[in-house]
């Protein structure tokens, strides 16, 4: 027993300790996107929409074959009824033997099929097929939108974290400066005004750091919401360098016909045209064929020679039913006109969608090129402000400069570093936005 305890203490416990302190691997951007595509409720809803549209196509197609129904009825009459219609020849034999009942039961099957509906059934099938294509396109767009949102939040979080680290280093430097001034104040080498200025700047820096941490928390919650998971996992850092930055050109017009967003608008136009044609079907006659077969049965009433005996008669029929509306006080005409107006609206909506896509593509290109320009400018500014800060620090230490000059130099350097960080991540986000517009996010 003692040997087992010794083994547990010497071998197993150290292994457990190592496992407990082992850092959890940070989540990559690709992992976040994959989790969101798998778990996002909105995307799952769009998938169900595709399945629903597929079932709608099957439903509309099946209606062309009509319907086969089992039917059964029961009627109680105040006067006796025969089980089947009679002809004069039915009385040639024994009229008293004709089955009559007050409780008439009917059971059978009925098959009805539309033969001509003014092409309404054809249009209904076509509309269902268009809805299926639109649902598939919406699913693709939703996936692209989700991917862009995840990537945008991921980049924003990394940007805010980088700024928070820089702000934290700035605050620690201010705190050291405050401590140095406080010691030199006690030695009579610094004035109290210098300590107050350092304290005010330290408070402002700490407030800025708190705001950044709050923003990071909010962004993490937003990302977790898209992933349908709990916030808290660390994100893997991504290096941003000037070498990967490439200017973009607004030459994407040739890609417009391939975009699902524009295709959805075109499908909407086609659907509205089919709906208008379907409404015109009310101007044509509607012809339905029907076949019925069954049994009428019931107990003979008290006036019958065979009172109380149950008897049955086989009945069947086949026929055509024509219905043609010739006047409905303008209702059909109004519906047709509304459908035509809806078709015109969809054409204008398609044009609006195309114009919005072109505008967004131009905006994406401008964002990319602006981010590159800002990054180049901020990088040069960081180099100069770092040198300025170092010079002001030396001058302040020698008593040749006021604390305002030092604090201003550090603030400028921090602001330049913040712009550099933001420009780098803004470039990545702009690239992701362009991929989203061109619907290439999932292919990246």
C-alpha positions, 0 to 999 in steps of 0.5 A: 500500500505504501508503494502505491501511495509513493507512486501516486505522489512521485509520478502521477501528481507531477503529471497532473500539475503539468497538465493543469498549468499547461496553457490552452491553445489560442483559437485561430481565425479559421477555427472561429469561422468553422465554429460559427459556420457550424453553430450559428443559429441564424445560419441553421435557420437559412439551411432549414429555409433551403430544405423548406423550399425543396419540399415546396417544389415537391409539393407543387409538382405532386399537385399536378397528379391530383389527389386520391381520397377516402371518403365516408359520410352518414346522413339521417333523413326524415323520409326514406331514401333509396341507396342508389338513384332509380330508373323506371326499369328498377320497378319492373320486378318487385318494387317492394324489394327496393332498399330504402333507409333513413340512415344512409352510409357512404364509403368510397374513394375519390380521385380528382386531377386538374386537367387545365388551370390556365397554366396556374399549376405550371407557374406554381411549379416554376415559382417554387423552383425559383424560390428554391434557387433563391433560398440556396443563394440566401444561404450562400450570402448568409455564410459569406456575411457570417464569415466576414462578421467573424473575421471583422470582430476577430481583427477588431479584438486583436487591434484593441488588444494590441492597443491595450498592451501599448496603453498598458506599457504607457501607463506603467511608464507613467507610473514609474515617472510618477514614482520618480518625480515623487522621490525627487520631490521629496529630495527637493529636485522637482516641483509639486506641479510636475507631480500633479501633471504626472498624476493627471496624465496617469489617471487619464492613461488608466481610464483609457486602458479601462475603456480598451479592456471594456471594448475588448470584453464587448467584442469578445461577447459579440464574437461568442454570440456569432459562434454560439459559444461562451466567451473567454477563449484567447485568440491567436495573434496575427502578424501585420507587415507592410510586405503583405499590403498590396493596393487594390484596383476597382476592376471587379465589374466583370465579376458582377454576373457571378455574384449570388446577391445580384443573382438573387435579385434577378431571380426575384424579378423572374419570380414576380413575372411568374406570379403575374402570369399566374394571376392571369390564369384566372381569366381562363376556364378551370377544368377538373376530372374526377372519378368516384367509386363506393358503396351506399348502405344502411338498414331498411326503414320500417316501411320496407318489406325487409325492414331492419335488414342492411343492404348495399348498392355499388355506385361509381361515377366519372366526370369533368367539371368546368368552371369559368369566371366571367365577372367578379366586379374587377377583382381579377383585373386588380390582382393582375395589375398588382402583380404587374406593379410588383414585377416592375418594383422587382426590376427596379430593386435589381437595378438598385442592388447592382448599383449598391454592389458597385458602390460597395466595391468602390468603397472597399478598394478605397478602404484598402488603399487608405489603410495602406497609406495610413499604415505607411504614414503611421510607421514613419510617425512612430519612428520619429515620435520614438526618437522625440520621446527618447530625446525629451526623456533625456532632457527631462532627466537633465532638467532641461525640459518641462514635464509637459514636453515629456508627456506630450512626446509620450502621448504622441508616440502612443497615438502614432503606435495606435494609428499604426496598429489600427491601420494594419488591422484595418487593412486586413478587415478591408481585404475581408470586406472585399472578399465578402463583396466578391463572395470569396470569403469561404474560398480563402 
